[in-house]
Amino acid sequence: MSGANASRGRFITLEGVDGAGKSTHVGWIAERIRSRGQEVVVTREPGGTPLGEQLRKLVLGEAMHIDTETLLMFAARREHLEQVIQPALQAGKWVISDRFTDATFAYQGGGRQMAAARIAILEDWVQGAFQPDLTFVFDVPTDVAAGRRGGREPASPGAASASDRFERENLAFFERVRDGYLRRAAQFPRRMKVINANRALESIQKELEEYLVVS
């Protein structure tokens, strides 16, 4: 954990390539924390606010230059921090977010191959030294993740596919994203915990519980 004071809430983020299964664990983690008597706010990126959700639709649905994509991610994040994350933490609530800035380093940095130094400039501008207290990186081989993505249901009756433009990327893209996450986790091992997500759900949750107990 990052050493937040006792009155402040905690910020936990879940990361991983599309298909790693992280979203499966968001609700479970929230319930484990609520069972301790803590208030929990569950959110996601890109999104989390009305404006952020509009930007999410653009980022996931519209082709655009990598610079535009990255700037929109951080624009949504600035609103997310201002409107949701920081007020909740200051009120003593715990915040659980499906993705945060590590995703930008992995997807736009690793996947799209934008220089990490450029992303770091935006990171410093938008959030300063602020980081999650704990980050779970759900890691699976890219072929396993691809199989899971391929098995998702359509978004609505008659829809051809529920996938967004990131999910439709090739395996080489996701290999770079995965490598981006693992490099980031190696850089910040105290905060970021790599979870082998290619195993039984009960085994994964047992490991998550061990980290949550000391948080």
URMO-V215760 format. One record per residue. N is the residue number from 1. RES is the residue in one small letter. SS is DSSP state (a for helix, b for strand, c for the rest). PHI is phi in degrees with one decimal (999 if undefined). OMEGA is omega in degrees with one decimal (* if undefined). Layout:
# URMO-V215760
{{N | RES | SS | PHI | OMEGA} {N | RES | SS | PHI | OMEGA}}
This chain:
# URMO-V215760
{{1 | m | c | 999 | -171.4} {2 | s | c | -92.6 | 176.4} {3 | g | c | 84.9 | 178.2} {4 | a | c | -65.4 | -177.7} {5 | n | c | -73.3 | -170.6} {6 | a | c | -65.2 | -176.1} {7 | s | c | -82.0 | -178.8} {8 | r | c | -85.1 | 175.9} {9 | g | c | -72.5 | 179.9} {10 | r | c | -118.4 | -177.5} {11 | f | b | -117.5 | -179.7} {12 | i | b | -116.5 | 178.2} {13 | t | b | -120.5 | 177.6} {14 | l | b | -118.4 | -175.6} {15 | e | b | -131.7 | 177.0} {16 | g | c | 148.6 | 178.5} {17 | v | c | -65.4 | 174.7} {18 | d | c | -57.7 | -177.9} {19 | g | c | 99.3 | 179.1} {20 | a | c | -73.5 | 177.5} {21 | g | c | 96.7 | -176.6} {22 | k | a | -59.1 | -176.7} {23 | s | a | -62.5 | 177.6} {24 | t | a | -61.6 | -172.2} {25 | h | a | -96.1 | -177.4} {26 | v | a | -58.6 | -178.0} {27 | g | a | -63.7 | -179.8} {28 | w | a | -63.8 | 178.7} {29 | i | a | -62.4 | 179.3} {30 | a | a | -58.8 | -179.1} {31 | e | a | -68.6 | 177.6} {32 | r | a | -63.1 | -179.9} {33 | i | a | -73.2 | 176.9} {34 | r | a | -62.0 | -179.6} {35 | s | c | -64.6 | 176.2} {36 | r | c | -87.7 | -178.6} {37 | g | c | 91.7 | -180.0} {38 | q | c | -92.3 | 171.2} {39 | e | c | -80.8 | -175.4} {40 | v | b | -128.9 | 172.4} {41 | v | b | -111.6 | 178.3} {42 | v | b | -106.3 | -175.7} {43 | t | b | -145.8 | -178.5} {44 | r | b | -154.8 | 173.8} {45 | e | c | -134.2 | -10.8} {46 | p | c | -66.5 | -178.1} {47 | g | c | 134.2 | 176.5} {48 | g | c | 88.3 | 177.1} {49 | t | c | -136.6 | 177.3} {50 | p | a | -55.8 | 177.8} {51 | l | a | -67.0 | -179.7} {52 | g | a | -60.3 | 179.0} {53 | e | a | -68.2 | 175.3} {54 | q | a | -65.7 | 178.0} {55 | l | a | -65.9 | 177.3} {56 | r | a | -58.2 | 179.8} {57 | k | a | -60.0 | 178.7} {58 | l | a | -66.6 | -176.2} {59 | v | a | -63.9 | -176.8} {60 | l | a | -82.2 | -172.5} {61 | g | a | -111.4 | -173.2} {62 | e | c | -112.4 | 174.3} {63 | a | c | -67.0 | -177.9} {64 | m | c | -159.7 | 177.0} {65 | h | c | -64.8 | -179.6} {66 | i | a | -57.4 | 178.0} {67 | d | a | -63.8 | 178.9} {68 | t | a | -61.4 | 179.8} {69 | e | a | -57.1 | -177.6} {70 | t | a | -68.3 | 178.2} {71 | l | a | -62.9 | 178.3} {72 | l | a | -66.0 | 176.9} {73 | m | a | -59.4 | -179.0} {74 | f | a | -75.8 | 174.4} {75 | a | a | -63.4 | 177.1} {76 | a | a | -62.2 | -178.9} {77 | r | a | -67.1 | 179.1} {78 | r | a | -59.9 | 178.0} {79 | e | a | -65.6 | 179.6} {80 | h | a | -60.5 | 178.1} {81 | l | a | -63.9 | -174.9} {82 | e | a | -70.0 | -172.0} {83 | q | a | -93.6 | -172.6} {84 | v | a | -123.3 | -167.8} {85 | i | a | -66.1 | -175.8} {86 | q | a | -65.8 | 176.4} {87 | p | a | -60.5 | 179.7} {88 | a | a | -65.3 | 179.6} {89 | l | a | -62.7 | 179.5} {90 | q | a | -65.5 | 178.2} {91 | a | c | -85.5 | 178.4} {92 | g | c | 86.9 | 179.6} {93 | k | c | -85.8 | 172.7} {94 | w | b | -91.9 | 179.0} {95 | v | b | -118.6 | 176.2} {96 | i | b | -117.7 | -178.0} {97 | s | b | -118.8 | 172.1} {98 | d | b | -79.3 | -177.6} {99 | r | c | 86.0 | 173.7} {100 | f | c | -156.7 | -170.9} {101 | t | a | -64.0 | 177.2} {102 | d | a | -56.7 | 178.5} {103 | a | a | -65.1 | 178.8} {104 | t | a | -67.4 | 176.6} {105 | f | a | -63.7 | -178.5} {106 | a | a | -78.6 | -174.6} {107 | y | a | -82.8 | -179.6} {108 | q | a | -76.3 | 178.5} {109 | g | a | -77.1 | -179.4} {110 | g | a | -72.3 | -175.7} {111 | g | a | -64.4 | -177.8} {112 | r | c | -88.3 | 175.6} {113 | q | c | 68.4 | 169.9} {114 | m | c | -74.3 | -179.5} {115 | a | c | -61.1 | -179.8} {116 | a | a | -58.4 | -179.0} {117 | a | a | -63.2 | 178.6} {118 | r | a | -69.2 | 178.1} {119 | i | a | -64.9 | -179.7} {120 | a | a | -62.1 | 177.0} {121 | i | a | -63.2 | 178.8} {122 | l | a | -68.0 | 177.8} {123 | e | a | -57.8 | -179.2} {124 | d | a | -65.6 | -179.5} {125 | w | a | -66.1 | -173.2} {126 | v | a | -81.4 | -173.7} {127 | q | a | -127.8 | 179.1} {128 | g | c | 59.8 | -178.8} {129 | a | c | -87.4 | -176.5} {130 | f | c | -65.7 | 177.6} {131 | q | c | -141.7 | 173.1} {132 | p | c | -59.1 | 174.1} {133 | d | c | -77.8 | -178.3} {134 | l | b | -151.7 | 179.2} {135 | t | b | -128.6 | 173.6} {136 | f | b | -99.3 | 176.0} {137 | v | b | -106.3 | -179.2} {138 | f | b | -83.7 | -171.2} {139 | d | b | -115.3 | 173.8} {140 | v | c | -140.2 | 172.7} {141 | p | c | -57.3 | -174.3} {142 | t | a | -64.9 | 178.8} {143 | d | a | -70.5 | 176.1} {144 | v | a | -66.6 | 178.3} {145 | a | a | -60.3 | 179.9} {146 | a | a | -63.1 | 178.3} {147 | g | a | -63.1 | 178.3} {148 | r | a | -69.0 | 177.8} {149 | r | a | -62.5 | -178.7} {150 | g | a | -67.6 | -178.4} {151 | g | c | -93.2 | -179.1} {152 | r | c | -72.7 | -179.5} {153 | e | c | -77.0 | 173.4} {154 | p | c | -58.7 | -176.5} {155 | a | c | -66.2 | -179.0} {156 | s | c | -156.6 | 179.4} {157 | p | c | -55.3 | 179.2} {158 | g | c | 89.8 | 179.9} {159 | a | c | -74.6 | -177.9} {160 | a | c | -72.3 | -175.7} {161 | s | c | -163.1 | 176.2} {162 | a | c | -91.3 | -173.0} {163 | s | c | -74.2 | 174.7} {164 | d | c | -98.5 | -173.5} {165 | r | c | -71.5 | 174.2} {166 | f | c | -74.6 | -178.3} {167 | e | c | -63.0 | -179.7} {168 | r | c | -86.4 | 178.4} {169 | e | c | -67.4 | -177.7} {170 | n | c | -81.1 | -176.5} {171 | l | a | -63.1 | 179.2} {172 | a | a | -61.1 | 176.8} {173 | f | a | -59.3 | -176.8} {174 | f | a | -70.9 | 172.4} {175 | e | a | -62.9 | 179.0} {176 | r | a | -67.3 | 177.3} {177 | v | a | -62.8 | 179.4} {178 | r | a | -59.6 | 177.9} {179 | d | a | -60.2 | 178.4} {180 | g | a | -61.6 | 177.3} {181 | y | a | -64.2 | -177.1} {182 | l | a | -67.6 | 175.7} {183 | r | a | -65.3 | 179.4} {184 | r | a | -63.4 | 179.3} {185 | a | a | -64.7 | 177.7} {186 | a | a | -67.4 | 179.8} {187 | q | a | -75.6 | -177.7} {188 | f | c | -128.9 | -173.5} {189 | p | c | -67.4 | 179.9} {190 | r | c | -70.5 | -178.7} {191 | r | c | -90.3 | -171.4} {192 | m | b | -101.5 | -178.4} {193 | k | b | -112.4 | -179.7} {194 | v | b | -81.5 | -177.9} {195 | i | b | -110.3 | 174.8} {196 | n | b | -69.5 | -175.8} {197 | a | c | -95.3 | 179.4} {198 | n | c | -100.5 | -179.4} {199 | r | c | -157.8 | -175.7} {200 | a | c | -62.4 | -179.0} {201 | l | a | -56.5 | -178.2} {202 | e | a | -62.1 | 179.3} {203 | s | a | -67.2 | 177.9} {204 | i | a | -63.1 | -177.5} {205 | q | a | -66.1 | 176.4} {206 | k | a | -62.8 | 178.3} {207 | e | a | -68.1 | 177.7} {208 | l | a | -59.1 | -179.4} {209 | e | a | -59.1 | -179.6} {210 | e | a | -62.8 | 178.0} {211 | y | a | -71.6 | -177.8} {212 | l | a | -69.5 | -179.2} {213 | v | a | -60.7 | -177.2} {214 | v | c | -90.6 | -178.1} {215 | s | c | -89.9 | *}}
